[in-house]
Amino acid sequence: MAKDSRVESAISHWAPRFISNGVLLADFQEVTAGIDRWEDWCGAWSARAAVHEALGREALEQGYCLSAGEHLSRAAVYYHFAKFVFVHDLDQMRRAHMKAVECRGLALPHLRPPGERVEIPYEGGHLAGILRRPEGDARPPVVIMVPGLDSAKEEMEAYELPFLARGMATLMVDGPGQGEAEYEFPIRGDYEVAAKSMVDWVCGRPDVDSARIGLWGVSLGGYYAPRAAAFEKRIRACIGLAGPYDWTQIWDGLPELTREAFRVRSHKRTQDEAKQFGRTLTLKGVAKNIECPLFLVTGKLDRLVPWQDAQRIAAEASGPVELLVVEDGNHIANNRPSRWRLRTADWMAAQLGLARV
């Protein structure tokens, strides 16, 4: 039986992302080999996530807390990938999502350094986040990390660890249309509104240095972060990974799963409405207002967001820009993470006044 084209698309576009963000290679091969219909995607990944969740809970019962944290964090990543673009069955998607949140929450106190679930006031509700602080610094600088269209805070530990290792606190936040916030708050092109709430919250924390705030975004978050930096001047430095310059310009070339995820998370009824709404996601006339140091990463083999979008953002920004084009990199260059993950963390540490380590 031939695989559903949507399954083939998910495997083709996102395999390196899964592996570089915490999915074991054997698990990826075995789970995807057993999926022929897209309708079975969420259930298959949830079943494999449950294996790692059981290992974590067993370790907790036996008092092996560090192992428990690692198992449960992996389970959270698997549950996340069960739901990440599974928007045709919202009930099943949300069940997997809540399991991701639950497992990551159970893991947080057992991580090194430990994590804290936080809730940031936003438009009469809140945005859920995870704060982790490096050991040995009472008021470290902090990097706010925002996901993309189909990522969420539960996926991003692999991204955050280099920042923690270099002495920066990390605040991973599900913004509007992302993760826990996607059910109540739709995607918004003016992400600076959400970013202001995040920065305001950071400024109220005595255990991080609010004079040294960095901002990081991945994929569609690679648009959100530069967009926010153009308006929110308390941000000292910004990293954008493979973000689009203008969403509607790439719309027609996006995979079906991506376009449908955008429709659902924009709270629109039809693809046409979603595409029209996508016109609000643009850096045209905005990128010129980015004055803080900016580091952009893109892959020349990116099939989702053309590498030239990063080049255009870099050309229009007013402040200092470092542009890294990974010649053999796919979307976010997740197939070549060694080319940019540590380098961007070193760069951010320098921008926020930390010594080289």
Secondary structure, DSSP 4 states (H G I P E B T S, - for coil): -PPPHHHHHHHHHHHHHHHHTT--HHHHHHHHHT--SGGGHHHHHHHHHHHHHHHHHHHHHHT-HHHHHHHHHHHHHHHHHHHTT-TTSHHHHHHHHHHHHHHHHHHGGGSSS-EEEEEEEETTEEEEEEEE--TT-SS--EEEEE--SS--GGGTHHHHHHHHHTT-EEEEE--TTSGGGGGTS---S-THHHHHHHHHHHHT-TTS-TTSEEEEEETTHHHHHHHHHHH-TTEEEEEEES--SBHHHHGGGS-HHHHHHHHHHTT-SSHHHHHHHGGGSB-TTTGGG--S-EEEEEETT-SSS-HHHHHHHHHH-SS-EEEEEETT--GGGTTSGGGTHHHHHHHHHHHTTPPP-
